[in-house]
Each structure stands twice: as C-alpha cells, then as structure tokens.
C-alpha cells in the first residue's frame, strides 16, 4: 500500500492505495497539472477528473465498436 496525497484549498487529503494503482494515480495527477506537494485550486482537480472521464468515454466507444465488429464476423 502507498499513500497518495494532495492539498486542495489549504486542506491536505491522504489515502492509501494499492501500489500499482497509487503509481497510476500519482502519474495521472501530475500529467493533469495537479501539484502533489503544494496547494491546488479545485478547478485543477475538476480538470483532472474531466480528463479521465473523457478517456473512459473514449474507451467505452472503442469497446462498443469492437463488440459490433466481432458480432458481424
């Protein structure tokens, strides 16, 4: 288990996650512009969430397309 922590509007939040998932979360937050060691404004977290939501939506669309392709074979 690893700690993932960030500060938003002066409040520090820490959570323990499985090692691989913690590494993914830390990497994704950094790529989204969220600072893990300094204070963040809430809009940074919203942007990070929307970034992941867009990826998930794209994955769902791709999966649906693959299922349709497999069904037509």
Protein Blocks (a to p, Z undefined) as FASTA:
>chain_A
ZZddddeehiacdddddfklmmmmmmmmmmnopafkbccdfklmmmmmmmmmmmmmmmmm
mmmmmmmmmmmZZ
